[in-house]
Amino acid sequence: MADTSDTRTPAQIEADIKRRRAVLAETLDEIGVRVHPKTIVGDAKAKIVSNIDHTLGRAYVGVNRAVSDVKAQFTNEEGAPRLERIVPVALVAAGLVGLLALGTRRRKG
């Protein structure tokens, strides 16, 4: 690097010092904002919200996929119900409700 100190005028040196002071002041202000507790808390909150949104999005996709899979088991390609699958499930569900009602009645009596 060439030595330019002897070719600059005192006015140029002063201007350079003022410019560097302004840059340094701006940098210190930026550092002050970054390490301010409110900034740190805000950044932490934003990160948490982002992680929650991501997790909820993945959960929504998983639940949506599960619902679609179950729906596909009980409907055909046109969306019409498959009675050969719905009727047995409905009978089993009705039987379970009946057993639960019978068990509740026996405990009360």
Sine and cosine of phi, psi and omega as CSV:
sin_phi,cos_phi,sin_psi,cos_psi,sin_omega,cos_omega
0.00,0.00,0.73,-0.68,-0.06,-1.00
-0.98,0.22,0.53,-0.85,0.03,-1.00
-1.00,0.10,0.94,-0.35,-0.04,-1.00
-0.96,-0.27,0.10,0.99,-0.08,-1.00
-0.90,0.43,-0.50,0.87,-0.03,-1.00
-1.00,0.10,-0.20,0.98,-0.02,-1.00
-0.99,-0.16,-0.20,0.98,0.00,-1.00
-1.00,0.01,0.55,-0.83,0.04,-1.00
-1.00,0.07,0.32,-0.95,0.05,-1.00
-0.85,0.53,-0.57,0.82,0.03,-1.00
-0.91,0.41,-0.63,0.78,0.02,-1.00
-0.92,0.39,-0.65,0.76,0.01,-1.00
-0.90,0.43,-0.70,0.71,0.03,-1.00
-0.88,0.47,-0.67,0.74,0.02,-1.00
-0.89,0.45,-0.64,0.77,0.03,-1.00
-0.90,0.43,-0.66,0.75,0.01,-1.00
-0.90,0.44,-0.70,0.71,0.02,-1.00
-0.88,0.48,-0.67,0.74,0.01,-1.00
-0.90,0.44,-0.70,0.71,0.00,-1.00
-0.91,0.41,-0.60,0.80,0.06,-1.00
-0.90,0.44,-0.67,0.74,0.01,-1.00
-0.90,0.44,-0.68,0.73,0.03,-1.00
-0.90,0.44,-0.69,0.73,0.01,-1.00
-0.90,0.44,-0.67,0.74,0.02,-1.00
-0.89,0.46,-0.67,0.74,0.03,-1.00
-0.89,0.45,-0.67,0.74,0.02,-1.00
-0.90,0.44,-0.69,0.73,0.02,-1.00
-0.91,0.42,-0.62,0.78,0.07,-1.00
-0.88,0.48,-0.68,0.73,0.01,-1.00
-0.90,0.43,-0.66,0.75,0.04,-1.00
-0.89,0.45,-0.66,0.75,0.02,-1.00
-0.87,0.50,-0.65,0.76,0.03,-1.00
-0.92,0.38,-0.66,0.75,-0.05,-1.00
-0.91,0.41,-0.58,0.82,-0.06,-1.00
-0.99,-0.11,0.04,1.00,0.04,-1.00
-0.92,0.40,0.68,-0.74,-0.04,-1.00
-0.82,0.57,-0.63,0.78,0.00,-1.00
-0.90,0.43,-0.61,0.79,0.03,-1.00
-0.92,0.40,-0.68,0.73,-0.01,-1.00
-0.90,0.44,-0.70,0.72,0.01,-1.00
-0.90,0.43,-0.68,0.73,0.02,-1.00
-0.88,0.48,-0.68,0.74,0.04,-1.00
-0.90,0.44,-0.66,0.75,0.01,-1.00
-0.90,0.44,-0.68,0.73,0.03,-1.00
-0.88,0.47,-0.69,0.72,-0.01,-1.00
-0.88,0.47,-0.64,0.77,0.00,-1.00
-0.92,0.39,-0.67,0.75,0.01,-1.00
-0.90,0.44,-0.72,0.70,0.01,-1.00
-0.87,0.49,-0.66,0.75,0.02,-1.00
-0.89,0.47,-0.68,0.73,0.02,-1.00
-0.91,0.42,-0.64,0.77,0.02,-1.00
-0.91,0.42,-0.71,0.71,0.03,-1.00
-0.85,0.52,-0.67,0.74,0.01,-1.00
-0.90,0.43,-0.70,0.71,-0.01,-1.00
-0.91,0.42,-0.69,0.72,0.02,-1.00
-0.90,0.43,-0.61,0.79,0.04,-1.00
-0.88,0.47,-0.70,0.72,0.03,-1.00
-0.91,0.42,-0.64,0.77,0.02,-1.00
-0.90,0.43,-0.66,0.75,0.02,-1.00
-0.87,0.49,-0.70,0.71,0.00,-1.00
-0.89,0.45,-0.66,0.75,0.01,-1.00
-0.90,0.43,-0.70,0.71,0.01,-1.00
-0.92,0.40,-0.67,0.74,0.02,-1.00
-0.87,0.50,-0.66,0.75,0.02,-1.00
-0.90,0.43,-0.67,0.74,0.00,-1.00
-0.90,0.43,-0.69,0.73,0.02,-1.00
-0.89,0.45,-0.67,0.75,0.02,-1.00
-0.89,0.45,-0.63,0.77,0.03,-1.00
-0.90,0.43,-0.69,0.72,0.01,-1.00
-0.91,0.41,-0.69,0.72,0.01,-1.00
-0.86,0.50,-0.63,0.78,0.00,-1.00
-0.90,0.44,-0.46,0.89,0.02,-1.00
-0.95,0.31,-0.44,0.90,-0.10,-1.00
-0.93,-0.37,0.06,1.00,0.07,-1.00
-0.72,-0.69,0.44,-0.90,0.05,-1.00
-1.00,0.02,-0.11,-0.99,-0.07,-1.00
-0.88,0.48,-0.50,0.86,0.00,-1.00
-0.99,0.10,-0.12,0.99,-0.02,-1.00
1.00,-0.07,0.03,1.00,0.02,-1.00
-0.98,0.21,0.56,-0.83,-0.02,-1.00
-0.92,0.40,0.59,-0.81,0.09,-1.00
-1.00,-0.09,0.99,-0.11,-0.06,-1.00
-0.89,0.46,-0.54,0.84,0.00,-1.00
-0.89,0.45,-0.30,0.96,0.05,-1.00
-0.96,-0.27,-0.53,0.85,-0.06,-1.00
-0.96,0.28,-0.69,0.73,-0.07,-1.00
-0.87,0.50,-0.75,0.66,0.02,-1.00
-0.88,0.48,-0.63,0.78,0.01,-1.00
-0.91,0.41,-0.65,0.76,0.01,-1.00
-0.91,0.42,-0.64,0.77,0.03,-1.00
-0.91,0.42,-0.67,0.75,0.03,-1.00
-0.90,0.43,-0.69,0.73,0.01,-1.00
-0.89,0.46,-0.68,0.73,0.01,-1.00
-0.90,0.44,-0.64,0.77,0.03,-1.00
-0.90,0.44,-0.67,0.75,0.03,-1.00
-0.91,0.42,-0.66,0.75,0.04,-1.00
-0.89,0.45,-0.66,0.75,0.03,-1.00
-0.89,0.46,-0.69,0.73,0.03,-1.00
-0.90,0.44,-0.64,0.77,0.03,-1.00
-0.91,0.42,-0.65,0.76,0.02,-1.00
-0.91,0.42,-0.66,0.75,0.01,-1.00
-0.91,0.42,-0.66,0.75,0.02,-1.00
-0.91,0.41,-0.60,0.80,0.03,-1.00
-0.93,0.37,-0.63,0.78,0.01,-1.00
-0.91,0.42,-0.63,0.77,-0.02,-1.00
-0.92,0.39,-0.59,0.81,0.00,-1.00
-0.94,0.35,-0.58,0.81,-0.01,-1.00
-0.95,0.30,-0.56,0.83,-0.14,-0.99
-1.00,0.08,0.00,0.00,0.00,0.00
